[in-house]
Amino acid sequence: MNRNQIKKEFQENFRELRKILNAWELIPGSPSDEFASINHQVLSHLYKGADFEKVSRVLDSELTVNYGLSTDLKDAEKIATEIMEWWNFKVSNRII
């Protein structure tokens, strides 16, 4: 896979992950790119083979520390579950 294909794949995955996070309406009325930093972090970890626990911890930390949202680990785990299901589907179908 050449560099342009890798970049295109990453951008597509970034857009799909953005849709997942935005669907949770964590900050109602926020711009669609509000969680771009979380997208980058989570997607980076997924490409490195992160598991559910890692993704959940990243989400929990980002949402509480950087965004000041009062979430508990269960909320982050729910979001992480959806993200991991999406990612595992892509991996198992060799879409990524």
Secondary structure, 3 states (H helix, E strand, C coil): CCHHHHHHHHHHHHHHHHHHHHHCCCCCCCCCCCCHHHHHHHHHHHHCCCCHHHHHHHHHHHHHHHCCCCCCHHHHHHHHHHHHHHHHHHHHCCCC
